């Protein structure tokens, strides 16, 4: 939020104001202004003292500013929003048909022309307190031209009447130099009881720039530009004069002024070389030996370098990344996110990059919804995260695993394979794509013989039984979805049961297995596994036997 011109009365405690509305004062945008009553100069000398408020406190002298029935009806016609509209510019409780008339007034009261009651409705309290013989007609935007028309009419008819209007200065109607109007003097602010309610309206007001307090953190260049922006008296009068000549053409006026006044606005541009820093919170499986994409951190850093080098993307910002180890563990991922939220970096955090593993995404994606923090994963493939109502802030740069089904269908059709089975590890949360694949294949004439699941805490000798079951069903195309430990056991049993490529079998294994997952000699020696195949036998099995998905 940026407001480039807020009128602040001299009695306003700006500290309370800025704290209450979470805004900051960025200084004056132009010289001070004020509200006032103004009398056209050609009509300002009918009697002495027309520049003082007391002339309106006496019914006989106030009548100099009254209107004939003809003129009053003419002015009243502009109190409506339009000629065909029954609504008026003033619909406040103190108005009747767009006009405020105090109870002590009659037809000889002065008529005060005003624009909009949301800007000048305070005058009602002043009239009542000072017992002025004044009625008010709010004529909206017609105030810009109506005084000139009436002044010309009065001068042409040589009538012994004057005119008074309420406006703010400077404005397209009343300028600082008062070349067209005489200002009416009012009592000092402190002598009016109504000042406690409506403020010191006739005293000088600061014209200040107010911005959202967090703009300094979130958009530092914009904040600095607003701070430096200001108009001299001549510049401000120039803009008002242009607007008077081209009412409503705001964009055209702004463009012309910028082209013609580069010397004035060039100093507004921030000169600091220090860009506003924003952060990406990185969560990577740095210490996980089974995660294969070790270059993901460097790839992210290269992407940041490319973005920062291209001024057309983030011209006024410097994008940085915090790198933390998520370990492919839910507790480590959540701990990292809490770290980002608790410390000051959160104020400049644009989102989370990661985590890598689907098992760790679910709790994080659920929590970030409440923090409205974007999470972009580079390798989590579980299809459940596609639920936008549940995970509105989760995105990823890879497809979900349910898309495998289309690849399997076209591959099997191309190779003429007519039946398939699946062997999956129980407790593996993101194997639901197998069920989707089964439905699609069967709908296209390919038999899905069985989706055999085995428990994670199975007996050591049981894997041979599961594979023998598939062999008895004469299934030669098998989709496997399991973790490294189980894969070593499965492929060893496939070697022993002669279920390899030499015997016409094809295995599809997860692509995200560790690079050396087949090295049974290493895992038997260092991880106390007991796979009954050597590394050489495993290599012989997989080199001719398996594809990845």
C-alpha positions in Angstrom: 0.0 0.0 0.0 1.4 3.4 -1.0 -0.5 6.7 -0.7 1.4 9.6 -2.1 -0.7 12.4 -0.7 -2.3 12.2 2.7 -3.4 15.5 4.3 -2.2 15.5 7.9 -3.7 18.2 10.2 -1.3 20.0 12.6 -3.0 18.5 15.6 -2.7 14.9 14.4 -0.4 12.6 16.4 1.2 10.8 13.4 3.0 8.2 15.7 -0.4 6.9 16.9 -1.7 7.0 13.4 1.2 5.0 11.8 1.2 2.5 14.6 -2.5 1.9 14.4 -2.5 1.4 10.6 0.9 -0.2 10.2 2.2 2.6 7.9 5.3 4.7 7.8 5.7 8.4 7.1 8.0 8.9 4.1 8.1 12.7 4.3 6.3 15.5 2.5 5.4 15.2 -1.2 4.7 18.9 -1.7 4.5 22.2 0.2 1.7 22.4 2.9 -1.9 23.0 2.1 -5.1 23.7 3.9 -8.9 23.9 3.6 -10.6 27.3 3.3 -13.6 29.4 2.3 -12.8 31.4 -0.9 -14.5 34.4 -2.5 -13.9 35.2 -6.2 -11.8 38.4 -6.3 -14.1 40.3 -8.7 -16.9 39.8 -6.1 -14.8 40.4 -3.0 -15.2 44.1 -2.3 -19.0 44.7 -2.1 -18.6 45.7 1.6 -15.6 46.0 4.0 -14.7 42.8 5.9 -15.7 40.2 3.3 -12.5 38.4 4.1 -13.6 37.6 7.7 -15.8 34.8 9.0 -17.9 37.3 11.0 -19.6 38.5 7.9 -21.4 35.2 7.9 -22.4 35.5 11.5 -24.6 38.5 10.8 -27.8 37.7 8.8 -27.8 41.0 7.0 -24.2 40.7 5.7 -24.5 37.0 5.1 -27.4 37.8 2.7 -24.8 39.2 0.3 -23.9 35.6 -0.4 -27.5 34.4 -0.8 -28.9 33.5 -4.2 -32.0 34.4 -6.2 -34.5 31.6 -6.7 -33.3 31.3 -10.3 -29.7 30.9 -9.4 -30.4 28.7 -6.4 -32.5 26.3 -8.6 -29.8 26.3 -11.2 -27.1 25.4 -8.6 -29.4 22.8 -6.9 -29.7 21.0 -10.2 -26.0 20.1 -10.0 -26.4 18.6 -6.5 -27.8 15.4 -8.1 -25.4 12.7 -9.3 -26.9 13.1 -12.8 -30.0 14.8 -14.3 -31.9 11.5 -14.4 -30.7 10.3 -10.9 -32.7 10.9 -7.7 -29.5 10.6 -5.6 -27.4 13.5 -4.5 -23.7 14.1 -3.8 -24.6 14.5 -0.2 -26.7 11.6 1.1 -25.6 12.2 4.8 -28.2 12.5 7.6 -27.6 16.3 7.8 -28.6 16.8 4.1 -32.0 17.2 2.5 -32.0 16.9 -1.3 -28.2 17.3 -1.2 -28.3 20.5 0.9 -27.5 21.3 4.5 -29.7 24.1 6.0 -29.2 25.0 9.7 -32.5 25.6 11.7 -31.7 29.2 12.2 -31.5 29.9 8.4 -34.0 31.2 5.9 -33.9 32.1 2.3 -31.6 35.1 2.9 -28.8 32.9 4.2 -25.5 32.6 2.4 -25.0 29.7 0.0 -21.7 27.8 0.4 -20.6 25.7 -2.6 -18.7 22.5 -1.8 -17.5 19.4 -3.6 -17.9 16.1 -1.7 -19.1 15.6 1.9 -16.5 13.0 2.7 -13.9 15.7 2.3 -15.8 18.8 3.6 -18.6 17.5 5.7 -16.8 18.9 8.8 -18.1 22.4 7.8 -21.5 21.5 9.3 -20.1 21.5 12.8 -18.3 24.8 12.2 -21.5 26.4 11.0 -23.5 25.2 14.0 -20.8 26.1 16.6 -20.3 29.7 15.2 -24.0 30.1 14.4 -23.3 31.1 10.8 -26.1 32.0 8.5 -24.9 29.6 5.8 -26.4 26.8 3.8 -24.2 24.3 2.0 -24.8 22.7 -1.4 -22.5 19.8 -2.3 -22.1 19.7 -6.1 -19.3 17.1 -6.5 -17.0 17.6 -9.5 -19.1 20.5 -10.8 -17.3 22.7 -8.2 -14.4 22.9 -10.7 -16.4 25.1 -13.1 -19.6 26.3 -11.4 -18.0 29.2 -9.5 -16.5 30.7 -12.7 -19.9 30.4 -14.4 -21.8 32.1 -11.5 -19.1 34.8 -11.2 -19.4 35.7 -14.9 -23.2 35.8 -14.5 -23.1 38.1 -11.5 -20.6 40.5 -13.1 -22.6 40.6 -16.3 -25.9 41.4 -14.5 -24.1 43.8 -12.1 -25.9 42.2 -9.2 -25.1 43.1 -5.6 -24.3 39.6 -4.6 -21.2 37.6 -4.0 -20.2 34.0 -4.0 -18.3 31.7 -1.5 -17.0 28.2 -1.9 -15.3 25.6 0.3 -12.2 23.8 -1.1 -8.7 22.8 -0.3 -5.6 24.7 -1.4 -3.8 23.7 -3.6 -6.3 22.2 -5.9 -7.4 22.7 -9.6 -9.8 25.3 -8.3 -7.6 27.2 -5.7 -3.9 27.6 -6.1 -1.3 28.8 -3.6 -1.0 32.2 -5.2 -4.7 33.0 -4.8 -4.8 34.8 -8.1 -8.5 34.2 -8.5 -9.8 34.1 -4.9 -9.7 35.8 -1.6 -9.4 33.6 1.5 -11.8 34.0 4.4 -10.1 34.2 7.8 -11.4 31.9 10.6 -10.7 31.8 14.3 -7.6 29.9 15.5 -8.0 26.2 15.8 -7.7 26.1 19.6 -10.7 28.4 20.0 -13.2 26.1 18.3 -14.7 23.3 20.3 -15.4 21.3 17.1 -11.7 21.0 16.5 -11.6 18.2 19.0 -13.9 16.2 16.6 -12.9 17.3 13.1 -9.4 18.7 13.6 -7.8 21.9 12.6 -9.1 22.1 9.1 -8.2 25.8 8.3 -4.6 25.4 9.5 -1.8 24.3 7.3 -1.7 20.5 6.6 1.3 18.5 5.8 1.0 16.6 2.5 2.8 13.4 3.3 3.6 10.1 1.8 2.4 7.0 3.7 3.5 3.5 2.9 2.9 0.0 4.3 5.4 -0.4 7.1 6.7 -3.7 5.6 7.4 -2.1 2.2 10.9 -1.2 3.4 11.7 -4.9 3.9 9.7 -6.4 1.1 10.5 -3.8 -1.7 13.4 -1.7 -0.6 14.0 0.1 -3.9 10.3 1.1 -4.1 10.5 2.3 -0.5 13.6 4.4 -1.2 12.0 5.9 -4.3 8.9 7.0 -2.4 11.1 8.5 0.3 13.0 10.6 -2.3 9.9 11.6 -4.3 8.7 15.2 -3.8 7.4 18.1 -5.8 8.4 21.7 -5.6 5.7 24.4 -5.5 6.2 25.1 -9.2 6.1 21.4 -10.2 2.9 20.9 -8.2 1.3 24.0 -9.7 2.3 22.7 -13.2 0.6 19.4 -12.6 -2.6 21.0 -11.3 -2.6 23.4 -14.3 -2.2 20.4 -16.7 -5.1 18.6 -15.0 -7.3 21.7 -15.3 -6.6 21.8 -19.0 -7.1 18.0 -19.5 -9.5 16.8 -16.9 -9.4 13.0 -16.4 -6.3 12.4 -18.6 -4.2 11.4 -15.6 -1.9 8.9 -17.4 -1.3 11.2 -20.3 -0.5 14.1 -17.9 1.9 11.9 -15.9 3.6 10.6 -19.0 4.1 14.1 -20.5 5.4 15.5 -17.2 7.9 12.7 -16.8 9.2 13.2 -20.3 9.6 17.0 -19.8 10.9 17.0 -16.2 13.7 14.4 -16.1 15.8 16.8 -14.0 13.1 16.8 -11.3 12.6 13.0 -11.0 16.0 11.6 -11.7 17.1 12.1 -8.1 14.2 9.9 -7.0 15.8 6.8 -8.4 17.6 4.8 -5.6 21.4 5.2 -6.0 22.3 2.4 -3.5 24.1 -0.5 -5.2 22.8 -2.8 -2.4 19.8 -4.7 -3.7 17.0 -5.9 -1.6 17.8 -9.5 -0.6 15.1 -12.2 -0.8 15.7 -15.9 0.2 14.8 -19.4 -0.9 14.8 -21.9 1.9 16.6 -25.0 0.5 16.0 -28.5 1.9 18.3 -31.1 0.4 19.3 -34.7 1.3 22.9 -33.8 1.6 24.0 -36.6 3.9 21.8 -39.4 2.5 23.9 -41.9 0.6 20.9 -43.5 -1.2 19.8 -40.3 -2.9 21.3 -40.2 -6.4 20.9 -36.6 -7.5 23.9 -35.2 -5.7 24.1 -32.3 -8.1 20.8 -30.8 -7.2 22.4 -28.2 -4.7 24.8 -27.0 -7.4 22.1 -26.9 -10.0 20.0 -24.7 -7.7 23.0 -22.4 -7.1 23.6 -22.1 -10.9 19.9 -21.2 -11.3 20.2 -18.4 -8.7 23.3 -17.1 -10.5 21.5 -17.0 -13.8 18.5 -15.2 -12.3 20.6 -12.6 -10.5 22.6 -12.0 -13.7 19.4 -11.2 -15.6 18.0 -7.8 -14.8 14.8 -8.5 -16.7 13.7 -11.0 -14.1 14.5 -9.5 -10.6 16.0 -6.2 -11.4 16.0 -4.7 -7.9 16.5 -7.9 -5.9 19.3 -10.3 -5.1 18.0 -13.8 -4.8 19.9 -16.0 -2.2 19.4 -19.5 -1.0 19.8 -21.0 2.5 21.0 -24.6 2.2 20.0 -27.1 4.9 20.2 -30.9 5.2 16.7 -32.6 5.2 18.3 -36.1 5.3 15.1 -37.5 3.6 13.7 -37.7 7.1 10.4 -36.0 8.1 11.7 -34.8 11.5 14.8 -33.2 9.9 12.7 -31.5 7.2 10.2 -30.1 9.7 13.1 -28.9 12.0 14.6 -27.0 9.0 11.2 -25.4 8.2 10.8 -24.3 11.8 14.2 -22.8 11.7 13.3 -20.7 8.6 10.0 -19.6 10.2 11.5 -18.6 13.6 14.4 -16.5 12.4 14.4 -13.2 10.7 15.0 -14.7 7.2 11.2 -15.6 7.2 10.3 -12.0 6.5 12.2 -12.2 3.2 11.5 -15.9 2.5 9.8 -16.4 -0.9 9.4 -20.1 -0.6 10.9 -23.6 0.1 12.9 -25.5 -2.5 12.6 -29.2 -1.6 12.4 -31.6 0.1 13.5 -34.5 -2.1 11.6 -37.5 -0.7 7.8 -37.9 -0.9 7.7 -39.3 2.6 9.0 -36.0 4.0 6.8 -33.8 1.9 3.4 -34.6 3.4 3.8 -33.1 6.9 5.6 -30.0 5.4 3.1 -29.4 2.7 0.3 -29.6 5.2 1.8 -27.1 7.6 2.9 -24.6 5.0 -0.7 -24.1 4.0 -1.2 -22.3 7.3 1.9 -20.1 6.8 1.0 -19.4 3.1 4.5 -20.5 2.1 5.2 -21.9 -1.4 6.9 -25.3 -1.5 8.5 -26.5 -4.7 9.9 -30.1 -4.7 12.3 -31.2 -7.4 11.8 -35.0 -6.9 8.7 -35.8 -4.7 6.5 -37.9 -7.1 3.6 -39.0 -4.8 0.3 -38.4 -6.6 -1.6 -37.4 -3.4 0.1 -34.0 -3.4 -1.9 -33.1 -6.5 -4.9 -32.4 -4.3 -5.0 -28.5 -4.6 -7.5 -28.1 -1.8 -5.3 -30.0 0.6 -1.9 -28.7 -0.6 -2.6 -25.3 -2.2 1.0 -24.1 -1.9 2.8 -27.3 -3.0 4.3 -27.5 -6.5 7.0 -29.6 -8.1 9.2 -29.6 -11.2 8.6 -33.3 -12.1 5.5 -35.2 -12.9 3.7 -37.3 -10.4 4.2 -41.1 -10.5 0.6 -41.8 -11.8 1.9 -40.6 -15.2 3.9 -43.8 -15.4 0.8 -45.6 -16.4 0.7 -44.0 -19.9 4.3 -44.9 -20.5 3.7 -48.5 -19.4 0.7 -48.7 -21.7 2.4 -47.5 -24.8 5.6 -49.5 -24.1 3.7 -52.8 -23.5 1.5 -52.2 -26.6 4.6 -51.5 -28.7 6.4 -54.6 -27.5 3.3 -56.8 -27.7 3.3 -57.7 -24.0 -0.1 -58.9 -22.9 0.2 -59.6 -19.2 2.1 -58.0 -16.3 2.4 -58.2 -12.5 3.6 -55.9 -9.7 5.6 -56.7 -6.6 5.5 -53.8 -4.0 6.7 -53.3 -0.5 3.9 -52.9 2.1 4.1 -49.6 3.9 5.5 -47.8 0.9 3.0 -44.9 0.9 3.3 -43.7 -2.6 2.7 -46.8 -4.7 -0.9 -45.9 -5.4 0.2 -45.4 -9.1 0.2 -49.2 -9.4 -3.5 -49.3 -8.9 -4.0 -46.6 -11.6 -1.7 -48.5 -13.9 -3.6 -51.7 -13.4 -7.0 -50.1 -14.3 -5.6 -48.5 -17.4 -3.8 -51.6 -18.7 -6.8 -53.8 -18.1 -9.0 -51.3 -19.9 -6.8 -51.6 -22.9 -6.7 -55.4 -23.1 -3.5 -56.0 -21.1 -3.9 -58.5 -18.2 -2.7 -57.3 -14.8 -2.2 -60.7 -13.2 -1.5 -59.7 -9.6 -0.3 -56.8 -7.5 1.6 -58.8 -4.8 2.6 -56.9 -1.7 5.0 -58.1 0.9 5.5 -56.8 4.4 8.6 -54.8 5.4 9.2 -56.9 8.4 9.0 -60.2 6.5 10.8 -63.4 7.3 14.1 -63.8 5.6 13.2 -66.8 3.5 9.8 -65.4 2.4 11.0 -63.5 -0.6 11.6 -66.7 -2.5 8.0 -67.6 -1.9 6.7 -64.4 -3.3 8.7 -64.7 -6.5 7.8 -68.4 -6.8 4.2 -67.3 -6.8 4.8 -65.0 -9.7 6.7 -67.7 -11.6 3.9 -70.2 -11.1 1.5 -67.6 -12.6 3.8 -67.5 -15.7 4.3 -63.7 -15.4 7.4 -62.5 -17.1 6.9 -58.7 -16.9 7.2 -57.5 -13.3 7.0 -53.9 -11.9 8.8 -53.6 -8.7 8.4 -50.7 -6.2 10.5 -51.1 -3.0 13.4 -49.7 -1.1 17.1 -50.7 -1.6 17.2 -53.4 1.1 14.2 -55.3 -0.4 15.5 -54.8 -4.0 18.7 -56.6 -3.2 16.8 -59.5 -1.7 14.4 -59.6 -4.7 17.0 -59.6 -7.4 19.1 -62.2 -5.6 16.1 -64.5 -5.4 15.4 -63.8 -9.1 18.9 -65.0 -9.9 18.4 -68.1 -7.8 15.0 -68.9 -9.3 16.2 -68.2 -12.8 13.8 -65.3 -13.3 16.3 -63.1 -15.2 16.5 -61.9 -18.8 18.2 -65.1 -19.9 14.9 -66.9 -18.9 12.7 -64.2 -20.6 11.9 -62.0 -17.5 11.8 -58.2 -17.5 12.0 -56.2 -14.2 11.1 -52.5 -13.8 12.8 -51.1 -10.7 12.7 -47.6 -9.1 15.0 -45.1 -10.7 15.8 -43.5 -7.3 17.8 -46.5 -5.9 21.3 -45.8 -4.7 24.0 -46.1 -7.4 25.6 -49.1 -5.7 22.4 -50.7 -4.4 23.4 -54.0 -6.0 26.8 -54.2 -4.2 25.8 -57.0 -1.8 29.4 -57.7 -0.8 29.6 -54.1 0.6 26.2 -54.2 2.3 26.7 -57.7 3.8 30.0 -56.5 5.2 29.1 -53.0 6.4 25.4 -53.1 7.1 25.1 -56.7 8.4 22.8 -57.8 5.6 22.7 -61.4 4.6 21.9 -61.5 0.9 22.8 -64.9 -0.5 24.3 -63.6 -3.7 27.6 -62.0 -4.5 28.0 -58.6 -6.2 29.2 -60.4 -9.3 26.0 -62.4 -9.5 23.9 -59.3 -8.9 25.6 -57.5 -11.7 25.0 -60.5 -14.0 21.3 -60.3 -13.0 20.6 -56.6 -13.5 22.9 -55.9 -16.5 20.6 -58.1 -18.7 17.4 -57.9 -16.7 16.0 -54.6 -15.5 14.7 -51.3 -16.6 14.0 -48.3 -14.3 11.0 -46.1 -13.8 
